[in-house]
Amino acid sequence: MTPSRAARGDRPGARVSALTSLQVGSVISYVIAIVIPALDAVIPVLPSESVIIALGVATAGSADPRIALLVACSALGAFLGDNLSYLLGRRFGPRVEGRFFRGEKGARRRAWAERSLQRFGMQLIVVCRFFPGGRTAVTLCCGIVGYPRRRFVVATAAAGLIWASYSFFIGRLGGKAFQDAPWVGFAVAFGITIAVSGLVELIRRILSRRRRRAAASEGQHGGPAEAGRSSSPIHHTGDNCPACPRG
């Protein structure tokens, strides 16, 4: 008779080395939790959300209190990445615009970020983490236009903690639901995050379309003062402020 998994001493998913290496007692888990979300802010192709979900899946069967530290490291990485993005936009505005906002599509993304930042402020900085590509556009734009640093720090700290907790929780949920098939748990958890991001993006587009229609209607029936108020830019400060003397 074939011995049971417990009798053999196997852990769920022990055959999946890529996931079993991401354990709460492994130093590499903490390094990955910080580095990948930090670099993802300026290198959007890095799979930061997938990594945090994988950490959640890999530690799903553990009640080790160090899991809270792992979540905190993930939040710290996201926070550092956002503030690195802000610093790049603040110090190297023209170069950043040429690199990240070039072309017609880039110009539209920059205009959306600045317009939305003016309208929603700190709320946008938190929510944009769940927009596909929104995090990089908004955080860079915050630096370019000189968004108040204190507010940015508070917003990105909250955004990092919410995002890390959410991604890790989804991963643990998938890992517990499919303890004998961790990759299935990872796929389900990742699919949930994709669905949530897609829903957020859909809502954003619907609201944006409604605002454009409302603005067009006001342009037809309203006065020029109202149109001028709706299109007023965010006040630029710091090194990229066109009104500030240089030298």
Secondary structure, 3 states (H helix, E strand, C coil): CCCCHHHHCCCCCCCCHHHHCCCCCCHHHHHHHHHHHHHHCCCCCCCHHHHHHHHHHHCCCCCCCHHHHHHHHHHHHHHHHHHHHHHHHHHCHHHHHHHHCCHHHHHHHHHHHHHHHHHHCHHHHHHHHHCCCHHHHHHHHHHHHCCCHHHHHHHHHHHHHHHHHHHHHHHHHHHHHCCCCHHHHHHHHHHHHHHHHHHHHHHHHHHHHHHHHHHHHHHHHCCHHHHHHHCCCCCCCHHHCCCCCCC
